[in-house]
Amino acid sequence: MPKAHVVSGRDLVKALLAVGWVVDRWRGSHQILWNSETCKSVSVPIHGNRPLPPGTRDRIMELAGLTDDDLRRLLGRR
């Protein structure tokens, strides 16, 4: 099984924007994104370029319907 992708909050927001999510608002150090097709929102912590904790990253990706392969493709990484 391939190793999970390490990603910062900023990079995860870029990936979500690329698949149709929009920034709804900021709340402190978190961006809240909205997807009008699924009527879901996700909160992504932005703490500079520090990587997200694996559980946080996995939960956001699960809510957004993204896989590790999708994330790698959207960010142009292998």
CNS distance restraints for C-alpha pairs under 8 A (distance, minus, plus):
assign (resid   4 and name CA) (resid  68 and name CA) 6.79 0.50 0.50
assign (resid   5 and name CA) (resid  68 and name CA) 6.52 0.50 0.50
assign (resid   5 and name CA) (resid  71 and name CA) 7.97 0.50 0.50
assign (resid   5 and name CA) (resid  72 and name CA) 7.49 0.50 0.50
assign (resid   6 and name CA) (resid  51 and name CA) 6.26 0.50 0.50
assign (resid   6 and name CA) (resid  52 and name CA) 7.35 0.50 0.50
assign (resid   6 and name CA) (resid  54 and name CA) 7.69 0.50 0.50
assign (resid   7 and name CA) (resid  11 and name CA) 6.18 0.50 0.50
assign (resid   7 and name CA) (resid  12 and name CA) 6.53 0.50 0.50
assign (resid   7 and name CA) (resid  51 and name CA) 5.19 0.50 0.50
assign (resid   7 and name CA) (resid  52 and name CA) 6.14 0.50 0.50
assign (resid   7 and name CA) (resid  57 and name CA) 7.73 0.50 0.50
assign (resid   8 and name CA) (resid  12 and name CA) 6.29 0.50 0.50
assign (resid   8 and name CA) (resid  46 and name CA) 7.55 0.50 0.50
assign (resid   8 and name CA) (resid  48 and name CA) 7.91 0.50 0.50
assign (resid   8 and name CA) (resid  49 and name CA) 5.44 0.50 0.50
assign (resid   8 and name CA) (resid  50 and name CA) 5.54 0.50 0.50
assign (resid   8 and name CA) (resid  51 and name CA) 4.09 0.50 0.50
assign (resid   8 and name CA) (resid  52 and name CA) 5.32 0.50 0.50
assign (resid   9 and name CA) (resid  13 and name CA) 6.18 0.50 0.50
assign (resid   9 and name CA) (resid  44 and name CA) 6.05 0.50 0.50
assign (resid   9 and name CA) (resid  45 and name CA) 5.70 0.50 0.50
assign (resid   9 and name CA) (resid  46 and name CA) 4.86 0.50 0.50
assign (resid   9 and name CA) (resid  47 and name CA) 7.06 0.50 0.50
assign (resid   9 and name CA) (resid  48 and name CA) 7.95 0.50 0.50
assign (resid   9 and name CA) (resid  49 and name CA) 7.18 0.50 0.50
assign (resid   9 and name CA) (resid  50 and name CA) 7.57 0.50 0.50
assign (resid   9 and name CA) (resid  51 and name CA) 6.85 0.50 0.50
assign (resid   9 and name CA) (resid  52 and name CA) 6.12 0.50 0.50
assign (resid  10 and name CA) (resid  14 and name CA) 6.34 0.50 0.50
assign (resid  10 and name CA) (resid  46 and name CA) 6.09 0.50 0.50
assign (resid  10 and name CA) (resid  48 and name CA) 7.66 0.50 0.50
assign (resid  10 and name CA) (resid  49 and name CA) 6.92 0.50 0.50
assign (resid  11 and name CA) (resid  15 and name CA) 6.33 0.50 0.50
assign (resid  11 and name CA) (resid  75 and name CA) 7.42 0.50 0.50
assign (resid  12 and name CA) (resid  16 and name CA) 6.22 0.50 0.50
assign (resid  12 and name CA) (resid  44 and name CA) 7.83 0.50 0.50
assign (resid  12 and name CA) (resid  71 and name CA) 7.88 0.50 0.50
assign (resid  13 and name CA) (resid  17 and name CA) 6.09 0.50 0.50
assign (resid  13 and name CA) (resid  44 and name CA) 7.15 0.50 0.50
assign (resid  14 and name CA) (resid  18 and name CA) 6.28 0.50 0.50
assign (resid  14 and name CA) (resid  75 and name CA) 7.87 0.50 0.50
assign (resid  15 and name CA) (resid  19 and name CA) 6.72 0.50 0.50
assign (resid  15 and name CA) (resid  71 and name CA) 6.59 0.50 0.50
assign (resid  15 and name CA) (resid  74 and name CA) 5.56 0.50 0.50
assign (resid  15 and name CA) (resid  75 and name CA) 6.37 0.50 0.50
assign (resid  16 and name CA) (resid  20 and name CA) 6.65 0.50 0.50
assign (resid  16 and name CA) (resid  21 and name CA) 5.42 0.50 0.50
assign (resid  16 and name CA) (resid  22 and name CA) 7.88 0.50 0.50
assign (resid  16 and name CA) (resid  64 and name CA) 7.71 0.50 0.50
assign (resid  17 and name CA) (resid  21 and name CA) 4.78 0.50 0.50
assign (resid  17 and name CA) (resid  22 and name CA) 5.89 0.50 0.50
assign (resid  17 and name CA) (resid  23 and name CA) 7.89 0.50 0.50
assign (resid  18 and name CA) (resid  74 and name CA) 7.17 0.50 0.50
assign (resid  20 and name CA) (resid  35 and name CA) 6.68 0.50 0.50
assign (resid  21 and name CA) (resid  33 and name CA) 6.09 0.50 0.50
assign (resid  21 and name CA) (resid  34 and name CA) 5.50 0.50 0.50
assign (resid  21 and name CA) (resid  35 and name CA) 4.72 0.50 0.50
assign (resid  21 and name CA) (resid  36 and name CA) 7.69 0.50 0.50
assign (resid  22 and name CA) (resid  33 and name CA) 5.35 0.50 0.50
assign (resid  22 and name CA) (resid  34 and name CA) 5.37 0.50 0.50
assign (resid  22 and name CA) (resid  35 and name CA) 6.50 0.50 0.50
assign (resid  23 and name CA) (resid  31 and name CA) 6.79 0.50 0.50
assign (resid  23 and name CA) (resid  32 and name CA) 6.05 0.50 0.50
assign (resid  23 and name CA) (resid  33 and name CA) 4.39 0.50 0.50
assign (resid  23 and name CA) (resid  34 and name CA) 6.32 0.50 0.50
assign (resid  24 and name CA) (resid  31 and name CA) 7.68 0.50 0.50
assign (resid  24 and name CA) (resid  32 and name CA) 5.62 0.50 0.50
assign (resid  24 and name CA) (resid  33 and name CA) 5.13 0.50 0.50
assign (resid  24 and name CA) (resid  34 and name CA) 5.78 0.50 0.50
assign (resid  25 and name CA) (resid  31 and name CA) 6.13 0.50 0.50
assign (resid  25 and name CA) (resid  32 and name CA) 5.37 0.50 0.50
assign (resid  25 and name CA) (resid  33 and name CA) 7.12 0.50 0.50
assign (resid  26 and name CA) (resid  30 and name CA) 5.80 0.50 0.50
assign (resid  26 and name CA) (resid  31 and name CA) 4.60 0.50 0.50
assign (resid  26 and name CA) (resid  32 and name CA) 5.97 0.50 0.50
assign (resid  27 and name CA) (resid  31 and name CA) 6.37 0.50 0.50
assign (resid  27 and name CA) (resid  32 and name CA) 7.33 0.50 0.50
assign (resid  29 and name CA) (resid  45 and name CA) 5.92 0.50 0.50
assign (resid  29 and name CA) (resid  46 and name CA) 5.47 0.50 0.50
assign (resid  29 and name CA) (resid  47 and name CA) 6.72 0.50 0.50
assign (resid  30 and name CA) (resid  43 and name CA) 6.12 0.50 0.50
assign (resid  30 and name CA) (resid  44 and name CA) 5.35 0.50 0.50
assign (resid  30 and name CA) (resid  45 and name CA) 4.30 0.50 0.50
assign (resid  30 and name CA) (resid  46 and name CA) 5.61 0.50 0.50
assign (resid  31 and name CA) (resid  43 and name CA) 5.66 0.50 0.50
assign (resid  31 and name CA) (resid  44 and name CA) 5.26 0.50 0.50
assign (resid  31 and name CA) (resid  45 and name CA) 6.48 0.50 0.50
assign (resid  31 and name CA) (resid  46 and name CA) 7.13 0.50 0.50
assign (resid  32 and name CA) (resid  41 and name CA) 6.65 0.50 0.50
assign (resid  32 and name CA) (resid  42 and name CA) 5.64 0.50 0.50
assign (resid  32 and name CA) (resid  43 and name CA) 4.37 0.50 0.50
assign (resid  32 and name CA) (resid  44 and name CA) 6.33 0.50 0.50
assign (resid  33 and name CA) (resid  41 and name CA) 5.42 0.50 0.50
assign (resid  33 and name CA) (resid  42 and name CA) 5.39 0.50 0.50
assign (resid  33 and name CA) (resid  43 and name CA) 6.38 0.50 0.50
assign (resid  33 and name CA) (resid  44 and name CA) 7.76 0.50 0.50
assign (resid  34 and name CA) (resid  39 and name CA) 7.12 0.50 0.50
assign (resid  34 and name CA) (resid  40 and name CA) 5.92 0.50 0.50
assign (resid  34 and name CA) (resid  41 and name CA) 4.38 0.50 0.50
assign (resid  34 and name CA) (resid  42 and name CA) 6.72 0.50 0.50
assign (resid  35 and name CA) (resid  39 and name CA) 5.58 0.50 0.50
assign (resid  35 and name CA) (resid  40 and name CA) 5.53 0.50 0.50
assign (resid  35 and name CA) (resid  41 and name CA) 6.30 0.50 0.50
assign (resid  36 and name CA) (resid  40 and name CA) 7.14 0.50 0.50
assign (resid  40 and name CA) (resid  63 and name CA) 7.93 0.50 0.50
assign (resid  42 and name CA) (resid  60 and name CA) 6.54 0.50 0.50
assign (resid  42 and name CA) (resid  63 and name CA) 7.08 0.50 0.50
assign (resid  42 and name CA) (resid  64 and name CA) 7.40 0.50 0.50
assign (resid  43 and name CA) (resid  60 and name CA) 7.63 0.50 0.50
assign (resid  44 and name CA) (resid  60 and name CA) 7.37 0.50 0.50
assign (resid  45 and name CA) (resid  52 and name CA) 7.81 0.50 0.50
assign (resid  52 and name CA) (resid  56 and name CA) 6.39 0.50 0.50
assign (resid  52 and name CA) (resid  57 and name CA) 5.84 0.50 0.50
assign (resid  53 and name CA) (resid  57 and name CA) 6.20 0.50 0.50
assign (resid  54 and name CA) (resid  58 and name CA) 6.02 0.50 0.50
assign (resid  55 and name CA) (resid  59 and name CA) 6.10 0.50 0.50
assign (resid  56 and name CA) (resid  60 and name CA) 6.23 0.50 0.50
assign (resid  57 and name CA) (resid  61 and name CA) 6.15 0.50 0.50
assign (resid  58 and name CA) (resid  62 and name CA) 6.02 0.50 0.50
assign (resid  59 and name CA) (resid  63 and name CA) 6.19 0.50 0.50
assign (resid  60 and name CA) (resid  64 and name CA) 6.10 0.50 0.50
assign (resid  61 and name CA) (resid  65 and name CA) 5.88 0.50 0.50
assign (resid  61 and name CA) (resid  66 and name CA) 4.97 0.50 0.50
assign (resid  61 and name CA) (resid  67 and name CA) 6.70 0.50 0.50
assign (resid  62 and name CA) (resid  66 and name CA) 6.18 0.50 0.50
assign (resid  62 and name CA) (resid  67 and name CA) 7.60 0.50 0.50
assign (resid  66 and name CA) (resid  70 and name CA) 5.85 0.50 0.50
assign (resid  66 and name CA) (resid  71 and name CA) 6.77 0.50 0.50
assign (resid  67 and name CA) (resid  71 and name CA) 6.31 0.50 0.50
assign (resid  68 and name CA) (resid  72 and name CA) 6.22 0.50 0.50
assign (resid  69 and name CA) (resid  73 and name CA) 6.16 0.50 0.50
assign (resid  70 and name CA) (resid  74 and name CA) 6.07 0.50 0.50
assign (resid  71 and name CA) (resid  75 and name CA) 6.11 0.50 0.50
assign (resid  72 and name CA) (resid  76 and name CA) 5.86 0.50 0.50
assign (resid  72 and name CA) (resid  77 and name CA) 4.91 0.50 0.50
assign (resid  72 and name CA) (resid  78 and name CA) 5.98 0.50 0.50
assign (resid  73 and name CA) (resid  77 and name CA) 6.32 0.50 0.50
assign (resid  73 and name CA) (resid  78 and name CA) 7.64 0.50 0.50
